[in-house]
Amino acid sequence: MAVHAHPDDESSKGAATTARYAAEGVEVLVVSCTGGERGDVLNPRLKDDPHVLRDMAQVRREEMAAAAAVLGVRHEWLGFVDSGLPEGDPLPPLPPGCFALESLEAAAEPLVGLVRRFRPHVMTTYDENGDYPHPDHIMCHRVSVEAFEAAGDPDRYPGAGHGAAPWQPLKLYYNARSRGRTLAFHEHLVAEGRESPYVGWMERWKTEPERTVTTRVPVAGWFGVRDRALLAHATQIDPDGFWFAVDRRVEAELWPTEDYELARSLVPTTVPEDDLFAGVREHLASSSGVAAAAWSGEAGSSAGA
């Protein structure tokens, strides 16, 4: 289960990983906490498109459906309203009724229900800083951690899940923005005499602590799928923008992985890892022969992701 704040986040953070596991037969569920209704149009080709301007909410739902189909994943909306990204000094107040202003309990309850119904072994989300300080990303972190810790407790959120039994995921990861990856791309572009779009990112590092990368999942073979999922979010992705600054063959040589920070694990594992299910497969194999068969494709359905 990959929990994200807005539609398009699932395609810019860990998309090649979800595509790889889905292609290998793992059932993967992407959860979007909000509909992205307050997102800006970031593709200059669509800035003045009347359909987009008239109905951004519906456009983003259509884009999300297209991206999920490309990735081969299931998708669920948590149902909250985009908070927007406040700008100014001082920052303006967040709009009433938005996701970031919900109580933790109200925002986490539907996710707890999804965890109990989908029964994932692994969850991914953002760190406590939200990957970047968007209020919805920070709230996404909070509700994801709450759901991870509460879904297995029958005394917490007793009505969540429409009667589904409590379920405890085994591992929780944060999507990691690896500085090494960004630096490798920057140095490659500079060496080619091209302008690097990563200068601003590196400037922000001076005031941000570096995260610990524990897990690097090899996914170079799924970069093309990730790119098609990104482009499905046409209002949010500029085809000529920084997402595509580095040729994919070069990317595969420089940084063929997507990276994660292991935040919680209820099964034995050893870092560094190259698999989000490290320790999970062994746990399932030792506890149930049926579960072990599911991982090898011998059972009727695969385990949740």
N, C-alpha and C positions, 0 to 999 in steps of 0.2 A: 504494500500500500504506500503510494507516494502522495503526500499531502502538500498542497500548494495553495498560495493565496489567491491567485488570479489565473484565468485561462491565458496561456502562453508561457507561464512559469514552468509548466511541466515539460515544455519543449526546449527551454533554455537552461534547465538544470536537471541533469540526469536522464535526458531523453534517450541517449544511446544505450544506457544501462537498462531502462525499462523495455526498450525495443529488443535488446539482446535476450533478456530473460523471457519475454513473451514469445520470441521465436524459438526458444528452447523448451517451450511447453509450460512454463510457469504462468499461473494466472495472476495478472497484474491489474490492480485497481488504482487509477488516478483520481484524487479528490480535489476539487476546486472549492475553496472556502467561499469565494465571492464570484459574482458574475463579471467583474471587470467593467462595470457600467460607467465608471468615471475615468476610465483610461483615455489618455490622449491618442490621437491618430499620429503614429510615428513614421508611417510610410508616406513620403511626400507625394506619391502618386495618388493617394486616396484622401488627401487633406480636404478637398472640396467635393468629394463624392456625395451626392444627395442621399443615397440610400444609407450610407454610413452615418451621415449627420442626422438623419431622421430617426434611426433606430439602432444606436450603437449596441444596446443590450442584446438584441436579436442577432446582430452581425457577429458578436463575440461568441454567442452560443453556437452558431453555425461553424465558426472557425474552430471552436473546441471540438466539435463532433468530427470535423475533417482531420484534425491533428490526432485524435484518439484512434481513428481508423488507420492512419498511416503508421502509428506506433504499434498497433495491434493490441491495445489495452482496453479494459473496461473503464468507464468514467462515471462519476457521480458528482452532483452539485451539492454542497452543504447548505446553500440557500441564503447566505448572508449578502448584504449590500456593500459594494466597494466603498472604502473610506476616502479614496482619492489620496493624492500626495500633496500635503499642505506646503505652500511655499510663501516666503516672505519673512520679514524681521520686524516685529515678532510674528511667529507662525499663527495663522488664523485657526479658530477652533475647528474641530472635525465636525462634519455634518451629522445632525441627529439621526439616530437609527442605523448608523453604519456599523460595520463589523468590529472595528477597533474599539467602539464604545460599548459593545455588549459585555455583560458580566461573563466571567470565565465559565461559570456553570452553564449558562444559557448557550454559550458558543460551543462548549465541549460536548454537550449532551448528544447532538446529532452525530458527531464523529464517534463517540463511544458506541452509539448504536450501529454505525457502519462497521466498526471494528468487530463487534460481536456477530454481525451477520456475515461479513466477508471472511473473518477468521485468518488474518494475515500472520505469518511468522516473522516478517520483517517490515518495519515502517521506516520511511525516510521523510525528512522535513528540513527546516532551517534551524540555524543556531539561535541563541537568545538575542542576537542583534538582527535577526531576520535576514541574514546574508547582506542586506543593506537596510538602513533604518526607515523602511516604509512601515507605517502603522499596521497595515494588514499583514505584512510579513512577520512582524513581531508577535502579533496576535495569533498567527498561524503556528508559530513555534509554541506558544503557550497552550493552545488547545491540543496540539499534537502530543506534547509531553503529558498533559492531563489525561488524554485518552489512553495513551500507552500505559500509564500507571493505574488508571481506574477501571478499564474495561474488564479486567479479570476479577474484580472485587464485586461480589453479588450485593454488597451493602451500599455500593455507590451507584448512582444513576439507575435505580431499580427499574424504571420504565423505559430505559433506552434499549433499542433493538427489537421492539415489537415482539417480546417473548423469547428472543434469542438468548442462549445461555451465555454466561460470562466467558470471556476469552482473553488470555494473556499472550500478547506478542512476545517474541523471544529477543529481538534486537531492535534498537532504535539508532538511526544514523542521521547526521546532519550533512546536507550537501556542502561540499567544501570548495571554495574558490581558491584553487591552488596558485600561490604566488609564483612558483617555479614555472607553471604552464604559461602564465601571463608574461613573465620575463623572457621565456624562450621565444614566444611569438613576437614580442617587441624587438628583441635582438635580431631575429630573422628579418623582420621588415626593415630595420635600420640598415642592416648589412646589404640589403637589396637596394638601398637608397630610396625607400618608400616612407611615407608618413605613417607613423604608428598611432593607432587610436587608443593605445593603452597608457599613454603618458599620465592622464588624469587619474587612472586607477592606481598607478604607482605612487602618485603624490599622496593619495589618501592613506597609503600604507604607513606613512610617517606618523599618523595619529591613531592607527588601528593596530591592536595586537594581532600577531600571526596565529592562525588556528593550527591545530595538530591534525595532519592528515594521517589516518590509520589504515585506509583501505583504498586501493587503486584497482578499479575493475577494467580489464582490457576490453575495449569496445570499438576499436578503429573500424572494424567491419560494419558497424552500424552508424557511422558518421553521416552517410548519405540519407539514411532513414531519419535521423535527427534533423538534418537540414530540410527535408521535405515537411516534417512536422512544424518546424519553425516557419516556413513559408506559408503553411496553411493559415497562420495567424497574420493575414495580409495587412490588417490595420496596424499591427504592432511591430512588424519586422520590415526594415528597409532592405530590399535585395542587394543594394549597393553599400550597405552599412558595415559596421565593424564585425558583425557576426561572420562575415564571409571574407575578411581581410586576408586570411592565410589559406592558401590552397590546401585542400583536404589531404592530398598525398604528402605534403610537407607536415601537416598536423599529425598524420599517422606516424611519421618518423620522429617528430619532436616530442609528442605527448599523446600516446595511443590509449590513454585511460581517462575515465571519469573518476573523480576523487571524493572521498567521504571521510567524515569524522565519526567514529563509533562513540555514541553517547551513553548507551545502556546495552548490556548483554546479560541475559539470564542463562546462557550456555557457555561452556568453556571455549575460548578461542585465543589465538595467538596473533598479535599484531607485529609487523604489518600483514594485512590480508590482501587477497586479490579477488574476493568473492563475498558479497553481502550475506550469503548463506553459510559462510564458514562457521562450523560448529553446529549449525542448525540441522544439516543433513545427518551428521553423526548422531545428534540427539534423537532425531526421528527414527533413524535406523535402529538405534538401541532400544527405543521404547515401543516400536510397532513395526512388524514386518510389512504390514499394509502400507504404512507411510513410506518405508524404504522403497517399496515397489513403485509408489507414486512418483518418487523422484527419478526413477530410472525409466519412467514411461510405461511400466507394466500394469499400472492400475488405471481405472477408468477416468480419473480426473487428477489434475496436478494440485500441489499445495498452493496456497495463496502466497503473494509476494509481499 
